[in-house]
Amino acid sequence: MEGLPVMWHAGDGVTLVAGDRAVDGFRIAAAMLLERLQSGIEVETLTPHRLVDGAWVPSVWPEEVQDTLRLVERLFAQQWYERQRGPLGDYCQQQGIDVSVPEYRVMETPEGETISACAYVEGTQTLIPDVDLVLVIRPDGSAQPHSFDEFRTSAGVSLQNARVSPQRWFRGV
């Protein structure tokens, strides 16, 4: 092992360990986390923890792993959003709040970039996840993609922090 131990709680009783100077160890950890996420296994955290003075402290991923990590991060977020989606929708319904809780999707663009996306039906109250792309569906059936920043700018004050974790934004009618 190169350097100090780094570990990840990979869910389902599995802990991954590598050395903090072993980029290949981080690559293997990213690949294993990706495989677990794609299999539907609940992963607890993507944050590596490094052993420092007898205590585990949060650490960072090396720059060399960022391409793979982008997909892993989006699949991890998808897992958390989807875990929350049903209970959040049920809670809103019990409170008499008519709100849509859209699905968080992970996809690859034609250029090979991994992005997250959701759909928003114009004119509905919606709890929108923090995504890269929002597909706005208009009443006439047309659809227009917007980056999240473009969507947030066009929504203005009608888009408010819903104060839930993971982050969602409330878009009123």
Protein Blocks (a to p, Z undefined) as FASTA:
>chain_A
ZZjdddddeejhiacdddfklmklmmmmmmmmmmmmmnopacfbfcdcddeehiacdddd
dfklmmmmmmmmmmmmmmmmmmmmmmmmmmmmmnopacddddddddddfkopacdddddd
ehiacdddddfbdcdddfkopacdddfklmmmmnmmmlccehiacddddddZZ
